[in-house]
Amino acid sequence: MKKNIFINLFLFTLLLITLSANAQSPDTINILTNQDTMTSPPRGYYGWGVFPANNVSYRKAYLNFTLGCPDGGCSQWDYTVDIYLIQNTHHKDSTLVQGPSFTVNGNQMDSAKLKKHVTYKTYFDTNTHKTDSTANTAYTIIQYKNCNKPTKPTDTLYWWVAGYYNSYYNASGKKIDSIFVKPDTSMYLKFCPYYSVYDSTVSYEIARMITPYAGYYSKTWTNPYKFDVTDFSSLLHDSVEIEVFYSGWTNGFTATCKFELITGTPDHNPYEVRNMWSGSFPYGSVGNPISNYLTPAAIKIDTGAYGVRMRILQTGHGEDANNCTEFCENQQHVFVNGVQRYSPYVWREDCGLNALMHQAGTWLYDRANWCPGDLVIPYLDDLTPYIKRGSTDTLLITMDPYTTPNGGSIYIFGTTLIYYGRPNFQLDAAVEDIIAPNLYAPYSRSNPICGDPQIVIRNTGADTLKSLNITYGEVGGTHYTYAWNGNLPFDDTTLVSLPPVGLKESGINKFEVTVSKPNGGTDQYADNNYMQVPYDTVPTYPSKFIIRLATNLVGSQFSYFLENASGNIVLQKSNFNNSTTYRDTVNLPPGCYHFELDAAQEQGLYFFANNNGSGSLSFTKISPPLSFNNFQSDFGTSICQNFEVGIFTGEDNLKYAVDYSVYPNPAKDELTIAGLNSSSKDKTVRIYSALGALVYENTIGAGLEHYTINLENFAQGVYCTVISNVDGQVVKKVLIAK
């Protein structure tokens, strides 16, 4: 069964840990370089940032890029945005140029006819019906007569234009005569060749994203993108120039670049960057194949390079008779010394899960390694096993053979070779990212959660990582430890699903993770062990409600399921009829749930580019029958909702104000319920586990004041006691700690 990120609201582990003693706070430096409004036609936008000196080391470096709408609104088209770091090599270069013998008002003229005194231009005055004149503006003429110093002016003259005819008119405005304005001298342009010396610069493409079809978005819309640019750390020092190149032919977007530099020691130092194949290369052209541009490169590998990685940003664009390259799956082949080592498809197959749903164009179509409104994911090829330090190795990228008679397709490459020093730690692990819970907008498809937290860990030590302790929970709340086991090589990452925890509205709403004891030993670097992110809580729904699905013209492509925190299916349906409305009533016990509707064609219940019509999905109250959650119909591949039912909110409490007491809390051996005789009716006591399973149930007759439950067979953890009668129920949370 397909399942998105899903966490039970209840707290579910045995160990309670406070993370404050373990939290590390390395210095983070934020540097703003660009704040631009990008307009057509295609052009680059440049900004400068003053970065720390070379003696400052970065553990991680991120580029936080924010795209937004200008005052006139966003463009409704998808355009490529390339972000370059321009490095001054501190070397001089030169170009042979021609120095002019003179300039006129700062411009070159082949020749100039000039008079040393003011000249006039005549015209017919329609008010006086006479010939009148106005003085010409003097030319500024700078002369360069010394070819040994061709850029140094030898004289500056202020003379007037000449060599033209002035006309004279009668009272009716008819031309009756003319006179030639004779020049005193004429100048003819000559040149002195010389070498122009300038600072040599190199541009490295550090990130790429594609703008969304943003015609529907408001003028206040913004969206964040986070790029890991740690590989370019060696260049992020002193004064750095950043170019944001917007390829758009319509206005426009706003773009902000802010670098987030986390100081400290990296797992291995990326100390040098080399440009390889970069540019827009034709694909499929009969007379100009892409192999003309992707040619073999003989590289002498640096003797200090204990690690070598090829970083490839590649996207396909343009449409020919075969709808390529944008919509074609072609393989990229990476060769080292003539042996193919990597061959991925240049393709993104998850555009229908884009966090930016309901764009104004074909946002959900899969494409050649890009999706509208998303960042471009680079290919990271580890070449270390295939090269030898100090030797010359031949590297090559090729693409699948392809020709088309009309051309029009391109691949855009931004390829760099990164050299790394030795691993800095033998035994170390890091928290790389927290996917859920997290308020970060690009993770919105998976959040908020009431299922398993999802984190990414990295092995930052030379030893293969086989075990790790992961401690996690709410800031200021209960924490838990999970023992991870696996086989993670140096510098690799893996996604880890953690056992569920309860996330509540605490006023802090921050989730934190700490890793420790890699391979059961001592972690050698503490600064990368901790991460914290803000989160939002799931909504609370009534225990009984209606799932209302109205299908479009392809009902059979849809299916949905509802599951509880244990992953057990509560409701599952498929094979719907076309243009039919379905209403399914659910009656759910307290707990956390995950609902998901899937579209086999990955085009949602509505998509403007097909003829499938429009459907809808909503959650509706029983009485009155009003919708409390209307889902977006243009959702692409799937849409989901995590929610809780009547656990900690007191919803559906007894009709009368009855306040039962449940003590002690935490409990160990026995649990007592008091205040039972405040109601003359029979009551039922139910206790649910952290996974929502019913673990205890009993009916208590009227007139009993106290009721005690033996906890001998209860495991440690958080439980939910539900005390109910015919009028309603009261919910109490209790912790059993042994």
Number of C-alpha atoms within 10 A of each C-alpha: 6 6 12 19 21 32 33 30 31 29 23 20 19 16 14 16 15 17 22 10 7 14 18 15 12 13 12 16 15 15 18 17 20 21 16 17 17 24 18 13 13 16 15 16 17 18 15 16 18 14 20 16 11 12 7 12 19 22 19 21 22 19 23 19 21 16 22 24 24 22 13 11 20 27 24 19 21 21 21 23 21 19 24 21 22 18 17 16 10 10 9 11 12 12 10 10 12 14 18 22 22 27 20 17 13 11 10 13 14 11 14 21 18 23 20 15 13 15 20 16 15 16 17 20 14 12 6 9 13 16 17 16 16 10 11 13 13 18 16 15 19 21 19 22 19 13 15 10 13 20 17 13 14 14 11 13 13 17 20 23 21 24 16 13 14 15 19 19 19 13 13 10 15 11 14 9 11 12 10 11 18 15 18 14 12 12 13 11 13 14 15 17 13 17 13 13 11 12 11 13 14 12 16 22 22 23 23 24 24 21 26 26 22 25 15 15 19 15 14 11 14 16 15 15 17 17 19 14 18 21 23 20 22 15 21 25 16 12 14 17 19 23 22 25 18 24 20 21 14 16 19 26 25 20 21 18 22 19 22 21 24 22 17 17 17 21 27 21 23 22 16 18 19 13 16 19 20 20 13 18 21 23 26 23 18 14 10 14 16 22 16 10 16 17 13 17 16 13 15 14 17 16 12 13 20 17 20 24 19 23 20 21 21 24 28 27 24 16 17 17 11 11 13 23 25 22 20 18 20 19 16 15 17 20 18 19 16 12 13 14 14 17 16 12 16 22 21 19 15 17 24 25 18 22 16 22 19 23 22 17 19 20 23 26 18 21 24 22 25 27 28 27 26 20 22 22 17 18 17 13 15 15 20 16 8 13 18 17 16 13 11 15 17 15 21 20 21 18 18 15 12 12 14 15 11 13 21 18 22 22 22 17 19 24 23 23 20 21 24 21 17 14 19 17 18 15 23 30 30 26 22 19 19 22 22 28 31 26 18 18 14 20 16 16 20 21 26 24 33 32 32 21 24 22 20 15 22 22 25 29 24 18 17 20 25 15 19 22 17 23 22 28 26 25 20 15 19 18 23 23 21 16 13 17 13 11 12 18 16 21 18 13 18 14 14 16 19 20 19 26 26 21 27 18 11 12 6 13 19 21 24 21 24 22 26 24 17 25 19 13 12 12 20 17 19 19 20 26 21 23 21 19 19 16 22 17 22 20 13 17 18 18 18 14 21 19 17 18 20 19 25 24 17 20 20 15 21 22 17 18 19 20 19 28 24 18 17 10 15 15 14 13 12 14 12 19 17 16 16 13 15 14 14 12 15 15 12 18 19 23 27 31 29 26 22 18 23 22 21 14 12 21 24 28 30 22 23 14 9 8 11 19 14 18 23 18 21 18 21 21 18 13 7 7 11 12 16 12 14 12 14 17 20 22 27 27 20 22 22 21 22 28 24 28 21 21 24 18 13 12 17 16 19 18 12 10 9 15 13 18 13 20 15 15 13 15 17 17 14 13 19 15 18 17 16 23 16 16 16 11 16 16 20 16 18 17 21 21 21 24 22 22 16 16 12 13 13 12 13 16 13 14 14 15 13 15 14 12 12 11 15 10 8 16 15 18 20 22 25 22 22 20 24 20 17 11 12 14 20 23 23 17 17 19 17 20 17 14
